[in-house]
Amino acid sequence: MLIPSQRDSQRIRVEQSNSSHNGNNESEMIKNWALAIGINQYDFLQPLKYAKRDAQLMQNLLCNEAGFDRVFLFSDDSPDIGGESTRPYRANLRRCLRQIAENSFIEPEDNFWFFFSGHGIRHGDDDYLMPADGDPDDVENTAISIQYLTECLRRCGSDNVVLILDACHYQQKRSGEGIGRQIQQLARQTGVISILSCSPHEASAEIDVLQTGAFTHALLEGLGIQGQCATVKRLQQYLCFRVPEIVAHYKYPRQTPDITQPVTKSHLILIPKYATLEDIAKQQINTVPAEVKQNLELAEALKLGVKVAAVHTVMQTEKVLSELWVGSGDNLNHKTLFSLNAIASPHISETAIDYLSSERGVDYTHLRDLLASGNWREADRETLKLMLKVAARTQAGWLNIESINNFPEIDLCTIDQLWVKYSHGRFGFSVQKRIWESVGGDFDADYETWCQFGDRIGWRRHDNWLFYSDLNFSSTAPVGHFPAAGSVNLLTVWQGWAVGLFSCLVGFSALASRLGKSSL
């Protein structure tokens, strides 16, 4: 049997528990499993150069960096497992997936990753992964459907499944569309975290100088010592900048990774060794129900999802969080949870690399320096100046709806990650987006919703909208207070919220809608 049986898995857990000397049996009992597939040689498709190496490097990283217990490798020349072939033919892969789905060796608290580097094909309305013997003229009978794959992963037993596909090397000549659309839909339905190397209308690049795929190279960086992306959110931010930079540097066509995950899993800890106290706190908070009526229930919920983190970090986190909710009694509600959520905003380390990417060639160095020095007022004005430049609206002096709708996502992400990083998660478009969504904001939001949003981020006081000059330009400003000038037009900056209120509401409504469609 390729995959360990439930009895073998339980034996491994017991042995590790008995050999543990730190008394933290709970975290020792959590297992990390992965299946890595890399195919260079195809019977009916053009061979790839580095897919096999991508899978091998992924296996090495998961075993050596991430501390995975077992990573099963299927490649052109991978060794047999338990006397069974790991040649990536359809029959072998389907047998492995059946064993994963049926043998129940994985527990709910375990993590399971599926990595595939090779060809993928969209046939009809369905996405397929192509095994070594996959035939593009007989896709349904020779390929592995994404529907079948996600169903097996859903049944594997783990509540934390990560699906990583660098499988967009093949594109149909007629439609020019690769895989991706169905994967995104199924990921949302099943709760699987899906990480795709590019959008459906793009292709994955293989870089000869790097001897890997561009996406996998960035992925390995992000999960390793260079990126130290402990959570799904931080990995998403890293890939959003790094992959386009790599392909641009080596003069390949545009490639934009796509990550789909449930809201509650955006802060799931992927690599515990790089997790910060805030990462663990955020993962704990995401497990709390919208309403918690008893402290006992809250305490149980806060402990979920942190078993994979270091023991001392968990203890510190529980102590900090306990101080936050002790005394809240039975009154913990949405408002209290929002306060906890704000305290544990997404964290970007100060040592992380700044990616100053711009689709329009705009230089973000000065903005970075202003933010690094904590000069929020000038940084806010610089943000507006740069956004006008990106949108080619400098002469007009304000952002209209069309320019906001067409604002490049790369530049939007660059501005956001700089604000989030240097404010320690306090300011940024993505921070404002979360607050906007928490009050039920959408493009058709009514005035009452706007007032709730303004109250939350400190743009209103005593039921009145503030003038721009009355904003709090210190580090103690409310969460989401900035950017402010970049969300409205210059009338607001010069003459105050009262004069520019209508433009403020319309302009930010468009920006909020734009953020909703982006990966922030």
Protein Blocks (a to p, Z undefined) as FASTA:
>chain_A
ZZacfklmmmmmmmmmmmpcnlpamlmmpccdddddddfbdfkbccdfklmmmmmmmmmm
mmmmnopabdcdddfklcceehiafbfcfklmmmmmmmmmmnopacfkbccddddddddd
dehjbccdddfklcfklmmlmmccfklmmmmmmmnopabdcddddfblbccfklopachk
lmmmmmmmnopacddfbdfkbccdddfklopafklmmmmmmmmmmnopabfklmmmmmmm
mmmmmmmmnopacddddddddfklmmccfblmlpcfklmmmmmmmmpcfbdfbfklmmmm
mmgoplmpcfklmmmmmmmmmmmmgonlmmbcfklmmmmmmmmgccddfkbccdfbdfkl
pafklmmmmmmnopaklmmmmmmmmmmmmnopmmnopacfklmmmpcfklmmmmmmmmmm
mnnomacjklmmmmmmmnopafklcfklmmmmmmmnopagehiacdfklpccbfkbcehk
acfklmmcfklmmnojklmmmmmmmmmmmmmmmmmmmmZZ
